[in-house]
Amino acid sequence: MNLQLNGYIFANNPPFEMCVNDNVIWYLYNMGFDTHVFHMHGDNVLDPVTNATTASVTINPGQMITVLMSAFNPGWWQLICHFTTHLSKGMEANYIVYGGPYGECPLEPLQKP
């Protein structure tokens, strides 16, 4: 059994894209029966449970959590489930933060309502 992020395994998804200084919302939903630890490399998120900035957020079965991130660190980064057994079964993805050595942001800005 492979564990998925957005239906992809082993980081074969198109990377999530953002630009330096973007405010990012991550919607995390655990549809399985195991606890997961959503872990960011490169940036931190605001954990809504502890109200602390952290690189890891625990999410239990059936739980949905919304976490906020400010993309300050340009680069090509990995996000994983921090449980080794889940990571070894493919629960990983990539995200890219454009800026600095990664060039100007090619993304269109969001329209304000």
C-alpha positions, -999 to +999 in steps of 0.1 A: +000+000+000+013+034-009+004+065+011-006+095-010-005+133-010-032+147-033-033+113-050+004+112-058+033+091-043+070+095-040+070+132-050+058+125-085+032+153-083+037+187-099+053+208-072+032+232-052+043+267-063+045+300-045+067+331-044+089+347-017+067+366+008+035+348-003+011+339+025+001+303+019-028+283+033-023+245+036-055+225+041-045+192+058-070+163+059-062+128+072-086+104+054-068+073+067-067+054+100-031+063+110-018+095+126+005+115+104+031+142+110+030+168+082+066+181+081+080+210+060+115+214+049+126+250+042+097+269+058+076+267+090+039+268+095+017+283+123+002+253+142-034+263+151-034+239+181-003+252+199-003+287+181+034+282+176+056+283+145+068+249+137+081+226+109+058+197+119+021+194+126+004+162+139-028+152+123-050+124+136-074+101+116-104+120+103-090+153+114-087+184+092-063+212+101-057+245+083-022+259+087-007+292+076+028+297+061+047+327+050+071+317+022+103+334+032+129+308+021+134+305-017+142+271-030+129+236-040+117+220-008+102+187+003+072+180+026+068+146+041+050+125+066+076+123+094+068+087+102+095+066+085+071+039+075+048+064+058+077+081+041+090+048+028+056+041+013+057+073-008+041+100+014+062+129+002+058+159-021+077+189-033+071+227-032+090+255-048+093+290-035+104+313-064+127+342-057+164+348-050+185+323-069+153+306-082+144+335-104+116+360-104+082+347-096+064+334-128+031+331-111+002+356-117-008+375-085-042+366-071-069+391-078-083+410-048-120+408-043 
